[in-house]
Amino acid sequence: MTSAPRRLAGHRTRRGYRAPLTSRSWQQPDAHDLAGMETDVVLDMGWGRLVFGQTFADLSGVLAALRAEETGRRDICIYPRDPQVLVGLAPDELFIDPSYVYRLPLHRYRPREEVIRGVFVRTVTSAAEMGRINDLYAKAGMVVGDAATMWRNHRTRTFTYLVAEDRRTGAVIGTVTGVDHGLGFDDPDGGTSLWCLAVDPQDAPPGTGEALVRVLAERYIGRGRAYLDLSVMHDNAGAIALYRKLGFSRVSAVCVKRKNPINTPLFSPPPAGLAELNPYARIIADEALRRGIRVQVTDPEWGEIRLSLGGRSVLTRESLSEFTSAVAMSRCDDKRVTRRIVERAGVRVPRAVVVDGGDLAAARDLLAACGQLVVKPARGEQGKGITVGVRDDDGLARAVELAGQFCPDVLIEELVAGDDLRVVVIDHEVVAAALRRPAEVVGDGRQDVAALVQETSRRRERATGGESSIPLDDATAEVVADAGHRMGDVLPAGQRLRVRRTANLHTGGTIEDVTDRLHPEIGAAAVRASRAIGIPVTGIDFLVPDVAGPDAVFIEANERPGLANHEPQPTAARFVDLLFPETRRR
């Protein structure tokens, strides 16, 4: 009795080697090629469907499958036979995706000699983690998926959902999805594919993406699969460099997609200046383009764009639009006025005094009563000139002098204990809520505090297009010293150290979505404040002891809140709903 020949990764068990079917898109396969393979295969990924073109006997079947795409989803046909003919059947509906397909022959894979520090890759273990995966998709600007569908997929061996954990913090900071073609439809080529590689742009340690790809490849080597394919945008130089480093090379396969609002940037020329917009304006422009709204970039440095639909147009600067009146803007601009208005609306504000002319008597009395103060310019933004935690007369004088450099009138408030909460209110409805925390670093047991600050700052800059960074200045050194450390100290692995006092995003602050945990009374207070100010789009800032509790103290209102900071909440979508309600998604 003889045993069946052992199947090795990258080797076909059939007699007479032939190139994989997916590498011969111009050849009609014969019965030998298709023996045992399922036909007309479409797999639901949650965010859209994968249409495997090589399983269809006729291109009309592929066209019918793509035409069945649901609203708000992105279907992809990979390995279509004669893709130019397929698109020619419906040129007004289909287009060839401007991406490359890269292939890793798994018998050529070489493991990494050194372990990637700080990253642990594992299989998803609960349905709840699909929500975290969607958060990563949203941060990467990808279409989020239906978590229930993704979890059902994961409970089969056809799909593999991996996540990467930060060993220092335990947080999930990356994900990748694999599809086993052999288990999915008895693929005679023994192929697999990689989809949806996403890494947290702010918090992921270096090498996270590489670790995810390697673990997925090694899983499929263990199954004896032949190759691992992936699709990558032609201009994604960083990802392409990673794939080439790992041994991937280009193959002739392409992807075909349907022309829909999500895909518009891929088949229609982008507006001039779009690439020069900052993330806060770009998120709005992208949402408008997805809805078929015309975008004209009028001043990219200012973040100013004009949105037009039919005979109507609206000028916006990031989230500030012509819908916000000059009166509402002036009310937000002067923190003294904002306090008066919201207090009359029944929203709690901290005790405060105003210093003008250098007389600090009232401020000293407030210091004696409260113990600690916050000193800020009466007018200003982005945390400039603010000092938190003033404890004595000398510190008070210095803080007032600093604030006076930005505005002659200085507002001095009691320091209220609690977390910094931003509530985004659009059209007098709460859309998002997030806790904002001052910049911090996480020790790795190797680098000193100064190096950690620089490394964390570089990640923040890359993630925000240069909008956020941690200054390596005296203020940072002072905060570190107050915590009992020096800039040259090496922190143990996993130890967190706060390096700034304020939670301002422009100085490296981080943000955590807490929309689902927001207490209704805090949300109601934010809406009352927005109505009292008379502003359609605003970020209301509170200090809260517990976001799930009812207590909150109003700090200020921002007339131009950054909508790009609140994934996965649909802030940009609700903003465009306000401007063009006729395009609202049902």
N, C-alpha and C positions, 0 to 999 in steps of 0.2 A: 504494500500500500504506500503510495507516495503522497506527500503533503503538497498543498498549493504553494506556488512560489511566493516568497516573502516580498511584500510591496515596500519599496523604499521611497522616501520623499524625493520627488523630482523624476522618478522613473515610471514609465508606463508598463503595465503588465501584458499589453497586447503584443503580438508578434509584429515586427515591422514598425519602427518608430515613424510617426507622422507628427508634424507640428500641431500644437494645440488648436482645436477648432476655433477658439477665440482669437487666434492670430491670423485667421484666413477669412476675413470678413468679405472678401470678394469671390470666394469659392462656394458653390453650392455643395453642402455636405452630402455624402452618400449614406446609404442605410447602415453601413459599418460604423460611420461616425456617430450616428444617432441611436445606435442600439442600446436599449435600456434607459435612455434619458427621458424624463418627463417632458411634455410639450406645453407651450404657452404658459411659461412660468412667470408669475408675478408675486413678489413677496412684500407684505406690508411692513414698513419699518417704523410706523408711528408718525413720522414727519412727512411721509410720502411713500411711494412704492418703488421697488426695484423691478424693472421689466427686463428680463434676460433675453435679449434679442436673438441669441443663437438657438433658443428653444422654439422659435416660431418658424413654421414652414413657409409662411407667406407674410410679406411686409404689411399687408392690409390688416392682419391681426395685431401687429405692433401698433399701427396707427390707431386702431380701435381702443387698444389698452391705454394709450397715452391720452386719448380724448376722454377717457373716463376719470381723469384726474379730478379730485375734489378741490373745492375752493380753499385757499389758505394752505395748501400742501404742495410739495415739490416732488414730482415723480421723475425718475431717471431711467432711461433705457440705456443699458450698457451692452456692448458686443452686438450692436445691430448689424445685420448683413447688408452690405451696400448702403451705408448711411446717407450718401448723397442722393440715392434714389428714394429712400424713405422720406427725407426732407422735401424732395421734389414732389412727392405725392400731396403735400399740404404745406407749401412754403409760407403761407400766412399763419400757420399754427405751430410749426416745429422749427427748431434750429439746432445746429451742432454746437455743443457746449465748448467754449474756448478753454478747454482743459487738456491735460496730458494724462494718459494712462501709464502708470509705472508698474513693473512686475519684478518680484523677487523670486527667482527659482530657489525653492527652499533647500535643495541639495547643496546650494552654494553658500548658504547662510553661515556666517562665522560669528560665534558669540563674542561679546565684549570681554576683554581681559580683566578690566577693573569694574567693580560694582559701582553703579550710579548712586552717589551718596544722597541720603535724605529722602528717598522715594521708595515706597512699597506698592507694588502693583498686585491687585487681587481681583477676583470675580465679584460682581455685584451680589450682595447677600440678602437684600430686602427690596420690596416694592417701593418703600419710601426713598431709597437711593436714586430711583429714576427721576425724582423731583430734583435732586442735586445735579444729576446729569443734564436735565433741562436748563438749570441755572447756568451751567457751563456753556451750553449751546447758545443761550441768550447773550452771554458776555462776548461770545465769539461772533455774534451777528448771524447765527445759523437759525434755521427754522426749528422750533421746538417740537417735540413729539408728544403723542398721546402716551402718558405714562403707563396706563393699563395695557395697551397693545405691546409696549416695550417689555413689560414684565411677563406677559404671556409668551412673547418670543423667547425671552431669556430662559424660560422653563423648558425649552426644547434645546437640543444640542446643535441645531442648525445655526443658532445665533449665539454669539459670545459677547457679553457686555463686561468690559474691564474698567476699573477705576484705579486711579493712582492716589495714594495717601501721602501726605507730608509727614514723615516720621517724627518731625519735631512737634507738630501740633495735633496730628491725627485727622486733619481736615482733608476732605476729598478735593483735589486740585487738578484732576485731569481724567479724561475718559476716552475710550475708543470702542468701536463696535466691529465685530468680525462676522462674516457670513460664510458658512461651509457649503460650498456648491454641491459637494458629494452627498451630504445629508439632505440638502434642500431639494435637489431634483435629480439625483443620480448622475451627476456630471461625469462624463467619460474622461474628461481631462484631469479630474482630481484637483480642481482649482478652489481657491478661497479668495475673499476680498475684504478689504479694510475700509471702514466708513467712519465718518464723524469723529475724527481725532480733534479733541478740544482740550486746551490747557488754560487754567486760570492765568490771565495775563499779569496779574498783580502779585499773586502769592506763590505760584509754583516754583520750586527750586529748579536750577538749571538741569537739563537732561530729562525732564519729566516726559516730554513727548517721545524721546528716544526709548525710554524705559517701557512705555506703553506699546510701541510698535514691536519692540524686541520680544516682549512677553507673548503678544498675540502670535508672532511668527513661530515662536518656540512651541506654543500650544498646537499649531497646525503641523509642525514637524513631527510632533509626538503622535499625530493621527496618520502620518504617512502621506500627507497632501503634497501636491506637486509644486504649486506656486501660490504667491500672495499678490493680488492686484490692488491698486488704489487709483483714484482719480484726484488730481491736484490742479488748481488753477495755474495757468501758464505763467502768471506773473508772481506767484508765491515763491520767491527766491529762497527764503529761509527754509521752507518745508522741502523744496526740491533738493537743496543741499543736504538736508538730513537724510532723505531717502537714498540719494546717491551714495552717501557715506555708508549706509547700511547694505548696499549691494543691489538696490533697485535700478532698473534701466527701462527706458521707454519701449513700449510696444505700439503696434499700429491701431489698436482698438480705440474707439471714441465713444462719447456719450451723446445722446440726443435727448432734448427736453422740449417741453411744450412752452410756447410763449404765454406767460401769465404775468401778473403784476409783480410777483416775487422775483421772477427771472429777468425783468426788464433791463437792469444794468448789464446783463450778459449779451443781449442781442441788439440793444439800442445805444447809440453813442451817448456817453455821459455829458451832462452840461459842462461847459467850460468853467474851470475853477472849482469843480466839485472836490477834487482831491486835496485842495488847499484849505478846505474848511476844517475847523477844529471839531472834536468829537461831539460837542453840544449842538452845533448847527448841522453836522453831518447826519446825526440820527434822525433829525426832522426831515432833511432833504431825502434820505433813503426811504422813509415811510411815505412821503408824498409821491416819490417816483413809483413805489410799489402800487399805489392807487391810481396811477395814470395822470397824476397832477404834474403840470409843467413846472420845472424848477429853473430859475435864473439866478445865478450867483452874482449878486451886485457888488459885494465887497467881501472877499474871502477873509481878509485879515480881521475884519470886524465881525465876522460870522453872520453877515447879512445876506438874506436870500429873498427872492420874490416868488411866491407860489401862485399859479394861475390855473383856473379851471373854467371852461366856458368863457363867459364875458366878465368874470370877476377875478381879482387878484388881491393878494394880501402880502404886505412887506413884513418880514420878521427879522429880528436879530436874536439868534438862538431861540429861547422860549418867550422872548419879549416880542409882541406883535402890535399891530395897529389897533387891536381890540383893547389894549391896556391904555387907559386915558392918562393924560399928563398929570391930572390931579392925583390919580392913584399912584403914579410913579413918585410924585413929590411926597406923598404920605409915607411911602416905604423908604425913601431916600433919607429922611430925617428921623432917627430912632426916637427922638423925643415926641414927635407927632404920632408915630406909630403906637407908642406906649399909651398915649392918651386915648386914642381911638379904640384900641382893643380893650382897654380897661373899662371904658364906658359900655362896651358890648358884653361885659360880664366875664372877661377872661383875666385870670390872675397874672399880675406882673410883679417883678421883684421891686423892693424898695430902692429908691434912687435919688440922686441929686445931680444938678448940672453945675459945672464949673465954667465960669467965663470971667476973664480978667485976672485969673491967678489966685483968687481968694479960695483957700482950701478949708476954711473953717467948717462949713457944712459937710464936706467930705470927711474931715477928721471925726466929726460927730458920728457919721454913718459907720466909719471904721470901728469906732469904739463900741457901737451898738451891735455890729454884725461879726466882727473878728476878721473877716476876709472880704475883699472887694474885687470887682472886675472893672477895669478902666478902659474906655473905648472912645474913639471919635464919635461925635453925634451923627456925623455923616461919613460914610465910607463903606467899603466892601472888601471881600476876600481876606478878612481877618487882619488887615493892615492897621497897625497902631494899637492893637488890643493887648492888654496885660491882664492875665488871670492869676488870682491868688495873692493880691497885695495884702501884706500883713502889718506893715509899720509905716510911720510917717515918711521916712526916707524913701521907701519903695513907692509910696503914694506920689510923692513929688516927682520921682523919675517917670512913673507911669503917666502922669498928667502931661509932663513935658513931651514924652513920646507921642501920645495921642494928639497933642496940640500941633505936631508937625503935619498932621493930615487934615485936621479941622480945628479952628479956634475954639469951638464949643466942645466940651468934653463931658460925656455922660458917665456917671459912676454909679454902679449898682452893687447890691449885696451879692455875694457869691452863694448861689443856691446849689446845694448838693444834688447830684443826679447825672444821668447820661444825657448827652446832646442828641436830641431827636429832631429830624427834619420830616415834616409832613407836606407832601406835594398835593396841592388842591387845584384842580382844573375844572372850570365851569361850576365852582362851588360844590365839588364832590371830591372826596379823598381818593386819590389814585395810587399813592405809594407812601410808605412810611419807612424810615431807615434810621438806625442808630449810627451816629458819626463819632468815631473815636480818633483821638490824636495819634499821630504816627508812632509806630513802635517797631522794634526789631526783635528777631528771634535768634537766640544763640545757637551756634552749631558746634561749640567746643573747639573751634580752630581760629576763627577770625576775631579781631578785637571790635569794640563797639563802633569805632570810626569806620572800619571797613564794612561792617554790617549796615551802617547808615548809608554808605555810598552804594552798596549793592542793592539794598531795598529801594533807594531813590531811583536808581537806573531802571528797575522793574516798573516803578510807578510812572516814570516818564514815558517808557515804551507803551504802557497800557493806556495812557491818557493823551497820547500825542503831544507830550511836553507840557500838558496843563498842570501836572502835579509832580512835585519833587520835595525832598526833605532837605532843607538848608543845613549845611554843616557849619554852623555859626555859634556865637557865644550863647544864644538862647538855647540851642540844642545841648551844648556842654553844660549849661546851668541846670537843665532838667535832669540830665544824666547824673550830675553831681548831687542833686537833691535826693536822688534815689540810692545814693551811696556808692556810685561807681565813677570811674574815670573813662575817658574816651579810649584809653589804651588797654582797658580790661578785656579779657576773653570771657565771654559768657558761657556757662554750661549749655550743652545741647538741650533745646526745648525751652529754655528760660526766656520769658518775654520781658522787654524793657521799653517803657514809654519814653520817647525822646523829644516830644513837643507837648506844650500845655494845651493848645487849642486844637479842636477837631477840624480845622479848616482843610478842605480837600487840596487847596493849592499849596499847602505846606506838608503834603504827604499823608493827610488823614485818610482813614479807611471808612467804609460804609457797609452796614449789614442790613439787609432787607428784613423788616419786621412787620410788614403790612398785615399779615394774617394774625399777628399777636396784638395789634393796636387796640387799646381799650376804646369802646364807643364814645365815652365822654371826652377823651382827648381828640378823637376825630371830630366830634361836634364842636369843640372849642376852636379847632382849626378852621372849620367852615364858618363859624360866627365871625372869626377874625377876617377871613377873606371877604365876607359880605360887608362887614363894617368898613373895611378899606375900600371896597368897591373895585376889586381887582380880579380878573378872570383866571389868571395863572399866577400862582405864587408858591413859594416854599416857606412854610411857617415853622419857625424854630422854637422848640421847648426844651426845658430841662426837666427830666422825669426820674423819679426814684425807681420806677418799674413801668416798662412800656405796657404791661398787661394790667396795670392799675389805673385808677381815674385821676391821680394827682399829676398836675403839670403846671409849669410856670413859663409864660411866654417870654421869649428873648427878642426876636425880631422877625420881620417879614422880608423876603427877598422877591423882588419883582422880576427876576430873571433866573429862576432855579435851573440848575443843570439837569436835564432830563436823561443824560447818558449814564447817570450814576445809580440807576434804580432797577437794573435787571433783576428778576425777570418781569417786573411790573410794566404794563403797556403805556408808559408815560407819553412817548412820542405819538402813539396811536390815538390816545385821548386828546392830545394837543391838536392833531390834524382833524379829529372829529369836531373839535370846537370851531376850527377855521372853516372846514368844509363838511358840514353835517350830512350832506347828500352822499358822501363817500363812506359813511360809517359802516363798519362790518357788522352784520347781524350774527 
